């Protein structure tokens, strides 16, 4: 609702992300794919016990807007004043007295809920991380000898496992094989983009996904001529890194074979 009062008439350009924006993934299939792939990475790469492969993903268990306390293994729901209304340790809800002891401190010592000790669940991708991390915290507490790590280290391992799945193709190869299984059809998307351009806006796509995957997804949601819907397309954008590193190179993509020039 942050843009409800925005006057689009004053905007010269409108940009879109790809994943979970133009391409709306189906949570119970796409997220389960990512969740199960990350479990495999934890076992095969991080050396976690095989018992974690029995973890299950529930697409309705969590939502964006929550905050992870990486130091304590807790999941928090804050109100607009940053007061912790609900807290879970692992998969168990925390008693009010314990929640208040940890988070209802004086104004001077009130946590800021900012990195590095806290992580905001502000994208749909992080729902997989949240589900996996909370179950690992619960398993850690029940089997401390099998997972001799701090809660913060558990979270670091979860992030690495999920990132590996996105980087090595384990997730994207499955989407490429059956896009209809993981991405919702968007029959009105092309008309929406065309309407924006017809009204005089420049329309662009800015995504961290590389060109080969972007081409695959956009072909599914927009058709083979998907490039014609945009004035500019930037893939492999390295958001937000490009805002911090002034020396990142820029290449032009040859759309015939996805090579870079």
C-alpha positions as CSV (number, residue, x, y, z in Angstrom):
1,X,0.0,0.0,0.0
2,X,3.0,2.3,0.0
3,X,2.2,3.5,-3.5
4,X,-1.5,4.1,-3.1
5,X,-1.1,7.9,-3.3
6,X,1.6,7.9,-6.0
7,X,0.8,9.9,-9.1
8,X,2.0,7.8,-12.0
9,X,1.4,10.7,-14.4
10,X,4.7,12.2,-13.1
11,X,6.7,9.0,-13.6
12,X,8.8,8.8,-16.8
13,X,9.8,5.1,-16.4
14,X,8.4,2.0,-14.7
15,X,10.7,-0.9,-13.8
16,X,9.9,-4.4,-12.8
17,X,11.8,-7.2,-11.1
18,X,11.3,-10.7,-12.5
19,X,11.1,-13.4,-9.8
20,X,8.0,-13.1,-7.7
21,X,7.0,-9.9,-9.6
22,X,6.4,-10.5,-13.3
23,X,6.8,-14.2,-12.7
24,X,4.6,-15.3,-9.8
25,X,5.8,-18.6,-8.5
26,X,3.4,-21.2,-7.1
27,X,4.4,-21.5,-3.4
28,X,3.5,-25.2,-2.8
29,X,5.6,-26.3,-5.7
30,X,8.4,-23.8,-6.2
31,X,9.1,-23.2,-2.6
32,X,8.9,-27.0,-1.8
33,X,11.4,-27.5,-4.6
34,X,13.8,-25.0,-3.1
35,X,13.3,-26.3,0.4
36,X,14.0,-29.9,-0.5
37,X,17.0,-28.9,-2.6
38,X,18.4,-26.9,0.4
39,X,18.0,-29.9,2.7
40,X,20.1,-32.0,0.3
41,X,22.8,-29.3,0.3
42,X,22.9,-29.2,4.1
43,X,23.4,-33.0,4.2
44,X,25.8,-33.4,1.2
45,X,27.8,-30.1,1.5
46,X,27.5,-29.1,5.1
47,X,27.6,-32.6,6.6
48,X,24.3,-32.3,8.5
49,X,22.6,-35.5,9.7
50,X,20.4,-37.3,7.3
51,X,17.5,-36.9,9.7
52,X,17.0,-33.3,8.4
53,X,15.8,-34.7,5.1
54,X,12.5,-35.5,6.9
55,X,11.8,-31.8,7.4
56,X,8.6,-30.7,5.6
57,X,7.7,-27.4,4.0
58,X,4.4,-25.7,4.9
59,X,3.7,-22.8,2.5
60,X,1.1,-21.4,5.0
61,X,3.3,-21.4,8.1
62,X,5.0,-18.0,7.7
63,X,4.6,-14.7,5.9
64,X,6.7,-11.7,4.9
65,X,7.1,-9.0,7.6
66,X,8.6,-11.3,10.3
67,X,12.0,-10.8,11.8
68,X,14.5,-13.6,12.6
69,X,16.7,-13.2,15.7
70,X,19.7,-15.2,14.5
71,X,21.5,-15.0,17.8
72,X,18.7,-16.7,19.8
73,X,17.0,-18.8,17.2
74,X,13.8,-16.9,17.5
75,X,11.2,-15.7,15.0
76,X,9.4,-12.4,15.9
77,X,6.3,-10.6,14.9
78,X,6.6,-6.8,15.5
79,X,4.0,-4.1,15.5
80,X,4.5,-0.7,14.0
81,X,6.3,0.5,17.1
82,X,8.7,-2.4,17.0
83,X,7.1,-4.1,20.0
84,X,7.4,-7.9,19.8
85,X,3.8,-9.1,19.8
86,X,4.5,-12.8,19.1
87,X,7.7,-14.8,19.4
88,X,8.6,-18.4,18.5
89,X,11.8,-20.3,19.5
90,X,12.2,-22.8,16.7
91,X,8.7,-24.2,16.1
92,X,7.3,-23.5,19.6
93,X,5.6,-20.3,20.6
94,X,7.4,-18.5,23.4
95,X,5.6,-17.8,26.7
96,X,4.6,-14.2,27.3
97,X,6.9,-13.9,30.3
98,X,9.9,-15.1,28.4
99,X,9.1,-12.9,25.4
100,X,8.9,-9.9,27.5
101,X,12.1,-10.7,29.4
102,X,14.0,-10.8,26.1
103,X,12.4,-8.0,24.1
104,X,10.3,-5.7,26.3
105,X,13.2,-3.8,27.8
106,X,13.5,-0.1,28.5
107,X,13.6,2.4,25.7
108,X,17.3,2.9,26.1
109,X,18.1,-0.8,25.6
110,X,15.4,-1.6,23.1
111,X,16.8,-3.8,20.2
112,X,17.0,-2.1,16.8
113,X,16.1,-5.5,15.1
114,X,18.7,-4.7,12.4
115,X,21.6,-6.7,10.9
116,X,23.8,-8.5,11.7
117,X,22.0,-10.1,14.6
118,X,18.5,-9.8,13.0
119,X,17.2,-10.6,9.5
120,X,14.0,-9.3,8.0
121,X,11.8,-11.7,6.1
122,X,11.0,-9.2,3.5
123,X,10.9,-11.3,0.3
124,X,9.0,-14.4,-0.7
125,X,12.2,-16.2,-1.3
126,X,13.1,-15.9,2.5
127,X,10.0,-17.9,3.5
128,X,12.0,-21.1,2.6
129,X,14.9,-19.9,4.7
130,X,12.5,-19.2,7.6
131,X,10.8,-22.6,7.6
132,X,14.1,-24.4,7.3
133,X,15.9,-22.4,10.0
134,X,13.0,-22.7,12.5
135,X,13.0,-26.5,12.1
136,X,16.8,-26.6,12.4
137,X,16.6,-24.7,15.7
138,X,14.1,-27.1,17.1
139,X,16.2,-30.1,16.0
140,X,19.3,-28.5,17.5
141,X,17.6,-28.1,20.8
142,X,16.5,-31.8,20.8
143,X,19.8,-33.2,19.4
144,X,22.6,-30.7,20.4
145,X,25.3,-33.3,19.8
146,X,24.3,-33.8,16.2
147,X,24.3,-30.0,15.4
148,X,27.1,-28.5,17.5
149,X,26.6,-25.0,16.1
150,X,25.3,-21.7,17.4
151,X,21.9,-20.4,16.2
152,X,23.7,-17.8,14.1
153,X,25.8,-20.4,12.4
154,X,22.7,-22.5,11.6
155,X,21.3,-19.5,9.9
156,X,24.5,-18.9,7.9
157,X,24.4,-22.5,6.8
158,X,20.8,-22.2,5.7
159,X,21.5,-19.1,3.6
160,X,24.5,-20.8,1.9
161,X,22.5,-24.0,1.2
162,X,19.6,-22.0,-0.4
163,X,22.0,-19.8,-2.4
164,X,23.8,-22.9,-3.7
165,X,20.5,-24.3,-5.0
166,X,19.9,-21.1,-7.0
167,X,23.4,-20.9,-8.3
168,X,24.1,-24.5,-9.4
169,X,20.9,-24.9,-11.4
170,X,19.2,-27.4,-9.1
171,X,16.1,-25.2,-8.8
172,X,16.2,-23.4,-12.2
173,X,16.8,-26.7,-14.2
174,X,13.6,-28.1,-12.7
175,X,11.7,-24.9,-13.6
176,X,13.1,-25.0,-17.1
177,X,11.8,-28.5,-17.6
178,X,8.3,-27.8,-16.4
179,X,7.6,-24.0,-16.1
180,X,3.8,-24.6,-15.9
181,X,4.4,-26.5,-12.7
182,X,6.2,-23.7,-10.9
183,X,5.0,-20.4,-12.5
184,X,1.4,-19.1,-12.7
185,X,0.2,-18.2,-16.1
186,X,-0.2,-14.4,-16.6
187,X,-2.6,-13.8,-19.6
188,X,-3.0,-10.1,-18.9
189,X,0.7,-9.3,-18.3
190,X,1.5,-8.4,-21.9
191,X,-1.4,-6.0,-22.2
192,X,-0.4,-4.3,-18.9
193,X,3.1,-3.7,-20.1
194,X,1.9,-2.5,-23.5
195,X,-0.6,-0.1,-21.9
196,X,2.2,1.5,-19.8
197,X,4.3,2.0,-23.0
198,X,1.4,3.4,-24.9
199,X,0.9,6.0,-22.2
200,X,4.4,7.2,-22.8
201,X,6.3,5.4,-20.1
202,X,9.7,3.8,-20.6
203,X,9.3,0.2,-19.3
204,X,12.3,-1.8,-18.1
205,X,13.2,-5.1,-16.5
206,X,15.9,-5.3,-13.8
207,X,16.6,-8.8,-12.4
208,X,19.4,-10.7,-10.7
209,X,18.6,-13.7,-12.8
210,X,21.0,-14.4,-15.7
211,X,19.8,-14.0,-19.3
212,X,19.2,-17.7,-20.0
213,X,16.8,-18.1,-17.1
214,X,15.2,-14.7,-17.7
215,X,14.6,-15.7,-21.3
216,X,13.1,-19.0,-20.2
217,X,10.7,-17.4,-17.7
218,X,9.7,-14.5,-19.9
219,X,9.0,-16.8,-22.8
220,X,6.5,-18.6,-20.6
221,X,4.7,-15.6,-19.2
222,X,5.0,-13.2,-22.2
223,X,5.7,-15.4,-25.2
224,X,8.6,-15.5,-27.6
225,X,8.6,-11.8,-28.4
226,X,8.9,-10.8,-24.8
227,X,11.9,-8.4,-25.4
228,X,9.5,-6.2,-27.4
229,X,7.6,-5.3,-24.2
230,X,10.6,-3.5,-22.7
231,X,12.7,-0.5,-23.6
232,X,15.6,-1.9,-21.5
233,X,16.4,-5.3,-20.0
234,X,19.1,-5.8,-17.4
235,X,20.0,-9.3,-16.2
236,X,22.5,-10.5,-13.7
237,X,22.0,-7.1,-12.1
238,X,23.7,-7.9,-8.8
239,X,21.1,-6.1,-6.7
240,X,22.0,-4.5,-4.3
241,X,25.7,-4.9,-5.0
242,X,25.7,-2.6,-7.9
243,X,24.8,0.3,-5.6
244,X,27.8,-0.4,-3.4
245,X,30.6,-1.4,-5.9
246,X,31.4,1.2,-8.5
247,X,33.7,-1.2,-10.4
248,X,31.2,-3.9,-11.4
249,X,31.5,-4.5,-15.2
250,X,28.6,-4.1,-17.6
251,X,28.3,-6.5,-20.6
252,X,25.9,-6.6,-23.6
253,X,24.0,-9.9,-24.0
254,X,24.0,-11.5,-27.4
255,X,20.4,-12.9,-27.4
256,X,21.2,-15.5,-30.0
257,X,23.5,-17.6,-27.8
258,X,23.4,-15.7,-24.4
259,X,27.1,-14.8,-24.7
260,X,28.5,-11.6,-23.3
261,X,30.3,-8.8,-25.1
